[in-house]
């Protein structure tokens, strides 16, 4: 299921424009910026394409090493949870690792100020330089993640149970046949 989350976030990243991300100030002044409005629309559309996704968001690292919100998929701005410039305490270290090293990552479950999550995140790179300009993250609520994992585990478990039942039935039939033949 982690691979599916990474695939979904990679597809969502394809709809992002690194130049638009770089133009933003990460302040409430962005609310009227055409680049912010475009990114907001793209994040909302991408979130709708992933049913289990609770939040899709873009974050950057400041010169002081702190991670802050740039834009998210919550359509209720400016009353959303992560206003532009909101400092995120990266207790898991996942976003910091991605912003410093450019890795793609799925981690969790973990708990933060907003709930219990499994997160998939990928770097957003400048098209010309390849420099990491931001990170695109996607949060899935932990209970939804567990349901997804169990749903994917169900067919192999059912197949294994069916094989075990067939073998068990075959052994019982063979034993009954032996007892009858005695």
N, C-alpha and C positions, 0 to 999 in steps of 0.2 A: 504494500500500500504506500510505502514511502516513495517508491519509484513513481507511482501514479501522481503523488503530490508534487514531486519535482517536475514531472512532465507538464502538469497543469500550470505551474508557476513559470516554466520556460515559455509556454505558449502566451501567457499573460505578458511576459517581458517583451515579446515580439511586438506588442502593440504600444510599447512605450518609446518615447523619443528622448534620447539622452540630452540633446540640446535644449529641449523644453525644461527638463529637470534642472539643468545647470542655470537657466535664466531666472529661476525662482529665488526669492529672498528668504523663504521659509518664515514669513511673518503674516499677520492677518491682512497686510496690504495685497497679498497674492490673491485674495478672494475675487478681485476684479481683473486679474491678469488673464489674458486669453490663453496663455500656456497652462496656467493652473486649471482653468475651466476645462480645457481640452483633456489634460491628464485626469482630472476628476471624472469626466465622462468615460474615458477609456477604462479607468479602474472599476467604475460601477458596472460597465458592460462585461468586463472580464470576470468580476465577482459573480455576476449572474450566471455565467457559463460553468461555474464550479459549485454545484449545489451545497456541498458541505463547508464551503469557505465562509467564515464569519467576517473576516476583515482582510482586505488587500491594501497594501500601503507602500509608500516609498519613504525611505529614510536616508539621511546623509550623516557624515561625521564632521563635526566642527574642528577647527584648528586646535581646540583644547582637548580633542579626543572624545568629547561627549557626542552621543548619537541623538539626533532630533528628527522629528516628523517633518516631511515636506508636503505630502498629500495622501489622502486615503479614500477608500471606497464608500465611506459613510455619506449618504446623500443629504444628510440633515445639517450641513454646515450653515452658519458658523456655530452650531451648538453640538458639534461632534466631539468625540472623546479625545482625539489627537489633533488639536489645532496646529497649523503650521508653526514650527519652532518648538513644539512640545518636546522637552528633554525626556528621553526614554532611558530608564535605568536598565542597562543590558546585563542583568544578573546571570544569564546563561552564557554570555560571551559569544553567542552565535553570530549576532550582527557585526560585532567588532571583528571577528575572524573573517567574515565575508568581505567587509570593507577594507581590511588590511591585506588579505591574501587572495581575494577573488574566487574563493571556493563556492560551490553550491552545496547547500546543506539542508537536512531535515533533522530537527531535534525535538525532544520532549518525550513524555509529558513534563511540563514545568508549570509553576504557578507564578503569576505576576499580579500587579494591581488590578488587572482587568478580568482575571479568571484563570482557568486551567486549560492549557493549550498544547497542541503539537504545531510546530511552525516549519514551513518550507520557505527558503529564501535563496535568491540568486543575485549576483552583482549586475548592475547596469553599467555598461562601459561606454566611454566616448567612442563614436564610430571611427574617428581618425586616429587618435592617439592610443586607444585601447585602455586608457586610464579608467579606474573605477570611480564613477561619479556618484553612485548611490546604490542602495540595495532595495530590491523589491521583495516584500515579505507577504506571506499568506498564513493566516491563523485558522486552524480547525479546532473547534471545541473538543476537548478530550473524549467525552462520551460519544461524539460522532465519529471520532477516529477509531475508537474501540469497536463500534458497530461496523465500520468499514473493514477493519482487520478481520473481525469474525465472519463477516459476509464473504470475504475472499477465502477464508479458511474452510468454509462450509463444504464446498464441492470435494476437496481432497479428503476431508474427514468423512463425508458420506460415502465416498468411493472405498475408503479403507474399511469402514464399517460393513459395507456390502460384501467386500471380499472376505472379511472375517466371518460374516454370517454364512456365506457360501461354503467356506472351508469347514466351519463348525457343523453345518448341516450335512455336508458330505461325510465328515467323520462319524456323526451320529448314525447316518444311514448305513455306513460300512459296519459299524458296531452292531446295529440291529440285524443286518444281514448275517454277520458272523454268528450271532446268538441264535438266529433262526436255523442256520445250517448245522448247528451242533446237534 
